[in-house]
Amino acid sequence: MDRFQGYSAFVTGGAQGIGAAVVRRLLGEGARIVVADVDEGAAHKAFGDVSGVRVVRCDVGDADSVAAAVAYAGEEFGRLDVLVNNAFAPDRAEDTDDEWREQFDVTLLGAVRCARAAMPLLAAAGGRGAIVNIGSVNAEAYFGNHAYSAAKAGLASFTRTLAGEAAPLGVRVNQVTPGTIATRGWESRPEQLAALAERVYPLGRVGKPEDVAAAVAFLASGDAAWVTGTTLRVDGGLLAVNTHFSEVLGEF
Ligand SMILES: NC(=O)c1ccc[n+]([C@@H]2O[C@H](COP(=O)([O-])OP(=O)(O)OC[C@H]3O[C@@H](n4cnc5c(N)ncnc54)[C@H](O)[C@@H]3O)[C@@H](O)[C@H]2O)c1
């Protein structure tokens, strides 16, 4: 497929994990990409030599950093068609007010800042402008992590309200909602991943970054031209199927 020929995209947290898979997917379909990550070294290591990719240091928790990185994308490629808000604040304590604020500042406000900075460019993209936010199943049920879950629930709401505001500008806004995806946060817990695959996930495995990237590519592409304000779960059936209930009935 060549759905992103002539497109340019901005992917936050694109140095590794889901973000890197999104970069590879969009690049493979013809896009030019700005990888915007706070870990510039990791981004350079992953994509520094790749044709069609530019790396820029960007901390989504800092409005000036976001504005500069988005401006760089516009200058470098002369346009911006797709924004993928993927960066988040991992492994934060969440006991104090300040810790909650830090989580919200990166995971929710980070996406707000990027959308605000990118909107003029996306609106100028001739109807191709699209934002895809990366949410989480944590926004919809309890899987631990109160502040992270609340920030992701806020992001789901922002997806809908921004979709309304951006529609008259010809910009679509959608969200992908992943379940457990085997990225570095899970590297130290292989036994738990195996148990989740066996006992919790209806489709019998946890997710790969590429599973999420495929959904992002769909929502960012012209194939989703009449889709906005929606959420696409990529969770192996986690939220739809109660495996514990079925287990008790002997059906799982
Ligand atoms: N892995 C999962 O199980 C899972 C499940 C549900 C949702 N998600 C969501 O998917 C997204 C990516 O998760 P992942 O597992 O690939 O993460 P990851 O830790 O593998 O990668 C995250 C990337 O974001 C970058 N980053 C962190 N803070 C940043 C900041 N302030 N500004 C810019 N970049 C920053 C990191 O440097 C890193 O490159 C997140 O939004 C996460 O909430 C992940």
Ligand as a Chemical Component Dictionary entry (heavy atoms), coordinates in Angstrom:
data_LIG
# 
_chem_comp.id                   LIG 
_chem_comp.type                 NON-POLYMER 
_chem_comp.pdbx_formal_charge   0 
_chem_comp.three_letter_code    LIG 
# 
loop_
_chem_comp_atom.comp_id 
_chem_comp_atom.atom_id 
_chem_comp_atom.alt_atom_id 
_chem_comp_atom.type_symbol 
_chem_comp_atom.charge 
_chem_comp_atom.model_Cartn_x 
_chem_comp_atom.model_Cartn_y 
_chem_comp_atom.model_Cartn_z 
_chem_comp_atom.pdbx_ordinal 
LIG N1  N1  N 0  2.856  -0.932 25.878 1  
LIG C1  C1  C 0  1.615  -1.071 26.334 2  
LIG O1  O1  O 0  1.240  -2.106 26.922 3  
LIG C2  C2  C 0  0.604  0.036  26.133 4  
LIG C3  C3  C 0  -0.745 -0.238 26.416 5  
LIG C4  C4  C 0  -1.699 0.756  26.239 6  
LIG C5  C5  C 0  -1.307 2.004  25.771 7  
LIG N2  N2  N 1  0.021  2.246  25.511 8  
LIG C6  C6  C 0  0.364  3.580  25.042 9  
LIG O2  O2  O 0  1.172  3.508  23.878 10 
LIG C7  C7  C 0  2.046  4.620  23.837 11 
LIG C8  C8  C 0  3.477  4.145  23.631 12 
LIG O3  O3  O 0  3.802  3.198  24.616 13 
LIG P1  P1  P 0  5.104  2.270  24.499 14 
LIG O4  O4  O 0  4.834  1.078  25.326 15 
LIG O5  O5  O -1 5.462  2.131  23.067 16 
LIG O6  O6  O 0  6.180  3.211  25.246 17 
LIG P2  P2  P 0  7.796  3.181  25.216 18 
LIG O7  O7  O 0  8.206  3.493  26.602 19 
LIG O8  O8  O 0  8.310  1.955  24.553 20 
LIG O9  O9  O 0  8.142  4.426  24.290 21 
LIG C9  C9  C 0  7.703  5.696  24.649 22 
LIG C10 C10 C 0  8.521  6.735  23.907 23 
LIG O10 O10 O 0  8.041  8.031  24.336 24 
LIG C11 C11 C 0  9.154  8.858  24.611 25 
LIG N3  N3  N 0  8.775  9.896  25.568 26 
LIG C12 C12 C 0  8.572  9.775  26.915 27 
LIG N4  N4  N 0  8.281  10.961 27.454 28 
LIG C13 C13 C 0  8.289  11.866 26.444 29 
LIG C14 C14 C 0  8.084  13.274 26.378 30 
LIG N5  N5  N 0  7.822  13.988 27.470 31 
LIG N6  N6  N 0  8.160  13.884 25.166 32 
LIG C15 C15 C 0  8.450  13.162 24.045 33 
LIG N7  N7  N 0  8.679  11.837 24.056 34 
LIG C16 C16 C 0  8.599  11.198 25.235 35 
LIG C17 C17 C 0  10.215 7.913  25.158 36 
LIG O11 O11 O 0  11.523 8.458  25.056 37 
LIG C18 C18 C 0  10.010 6.682  24.257 38 
LIG O12 O12 O 0  10.789 6.757  23.089 39 
LIG C19 C19 C 0  1.820  5.399  25.143 40 
LIG O13 O13 O 0  0.915  6.445  24.895 41 
LIG C20 C20 C 0  1.186  4.371  26.055 42 
LIG O14 O14 O 0  0.367  4.936  27.044 43 
LIG C21 C21 C 0  0.979  1.297  25.679 44 
# 
loop_
_chem_comp_bond.comp_id 
_chem_comp_bond.atom_id_1 
_chem_comp_bond.atom_id_2 
_chem_comp_bond.value_order 
_chem_comp_bond.pdbx_ordinal 
LIG N1  C1  SING 1  
LIG C1  O1  DOUB 2  
LIG C1  C2  SING 3  
LIG C2  C3  SING 4  
LIG C2  C21 DOUB 5  
LIG C3  C4  DOUB 6  
LIG C4  C5  SING 7  
LIG C5  N2  DOUB 8  
LIG N2  C6  SING 9  
LIG N2  C21 SING 10 
LIG C6  O2  SING 11 
LIG C6  C20 SING 12 
LIG O2  C7  SING 13 
LIG C7  C8  SING 14 
LIG C7  C19 SING 15 
LIG C8  O3  SING 16 
LIG O3  P1  SING 17 
LIG P1  O4  DOUB 18 
LIG P1  O5  SING 19 
LIG P1  O6  SING 20 
LIG O6  P2  SING 21 
LIG P2  O7  DOUB 22 
LIG P2  O8  SING 23 
LIG P2  O9  SING 24 
LIG O9  C9  SING 25 
LIG C9  C10 SING 26 
LIG C10 O10 SING 27 
LIG C10 C18 SING 28 
LIG O10 C11 SING 29 
LIG C11 N3  SING 30 
LIG C11 C17 SING 31 
LIG N3  C12 SING 32 
LIG N3  C16 SING 33 
LIG C12 N4  DOUB 34 
LIG N4  C13 SING 35 
LIG C13 C14 SING 36 
LIG C13 C16 DOUB 37 
LIG C14 N5  SING 38 
LIG C14 N6  DOUB 39 
LIG N6  C15 SING 40 
LIG C15 N7  DOUB 41 
LIG N7  C16 SING 42 
LIG C17 O11 SING 43 
LIG C17 C18 SING 44 
LIG C18 O12 SING 45 
LIG C19 O13 SING 46 
LIG C19 C20 SING 47 
LIG C20 O14 SING 48 
# 
